[in-house]
Amino acid sequence: MLYRIDTFTVPEEARREFAARSVRIIALLRTQPGFVRDHWFEKISGAGAVNVVTLVAWQDVQSIEAAGRAVRALNARDGFDATAFAREHGIVESKAVYEERGQPEVA
């Protein structure tokens, strides 16, 4: 299983619109082949700027790639430019795919 983990620093004034767009995308992801489960985390305490983390579990890399194409197509149909939205609202994001490996080995 693979995990797409995205972290976001979302200014308070952009939270409502960011959340609304995210709900639309999550609904789409849940219909995609290879989707396993998703989680949405919001920081309630602690240091650091990141305040939203999303995690989506997928069966394989092909499912992740197909889901990415589906999200881009949805954004295009909606006339939504995710890069411009993030830039305009000061949203900082990091997106990556992870594989669970268990505990690290200590040499």
N, C-alpha and C positions, 0 to 999 in steps of 0.2 A: 504494500500500500504506500502511496505517496501523499504528501501533504503540501498544499499550497498555503503558505502563511504570509499574510500581508499585514504590515504595520502602518499606522497612519498617525500623524500629528494633525489634528483638525481643530482650528480655532473655533471658539464657541459660536461666533456669528455664522459659521458655515455648517454647524452640526445638523440642523434640521434638514437642509437640502442634501447634505452628504448622506444622512440616514435614509432619506426617501429614495435616493438613487440606489443606495446599497440594497434596500429591500427589493427593488425591482430586479437587480442583478442576481441576488440570492435566489429569488423565486425561479429565475431562468436556470441557474446552475442546478437546482434540485431536480430539474426535468432532464438533465443531460445524461447520456449513457456513461457509465463508469463512476457516477457520483455515489459516494458512500454516506457522508454526513458533513455537517458544517457546524461551526461555533462562532459566536460573536462575543468579543470581550471588550468591556469598557473599563478603563482604569478608575478606581475609586480612591486610591491612595498610593503613595510611593513616589520616588524620584524619577526624573526623566521626562522627556517631552511627549513620548508616544502615549496616546490616549485611547486608541482603538486598535484592536488586533482581530483579524479574521483568520479562521483556519478551515480549510475544506479538504476532506480526505477523498482521494480518487483511487480507482483501481490500478491505473497505469498512466504512463506519460502521454499516450495517444488520447486518452480521455481528457487530460488537462489541456492539450493542444486544441482539441475539438471544442472544448468549452470556451477557450480564449477566442476562437473564431466566432462562436455564437454570441459572446458578449460584445465583440467589436461590431457584429452585424446589428445587434439590438441598439447599440449606441448610434450607429449610422442611421438606422430607421427613425430613431428619436431625434436625430440632429444634435446629439450630445457629444461634445468634445471633452473627454475625460482629462486630457493633458491641460487644456485651456482652463477647465474648471478648477483643477488643483492649483495652477499658477495664479489665477485670479483671486482665489480664496486663501492662499498661503498654506495649502495642505502639503505636507511632506510625507512621502510614502516610500516604503521598501517592500518589494515583492520577490518571493523566491519559492522554489520547490525543495522540499526536504524529504528525506527517507529516514525512517526510524532505524536506529542502529543498536539500541540498547545502551548499556553503560560503556563508557570509553575504557580502553585498556590502559593500564598504567605500567610504564616500562620499569 
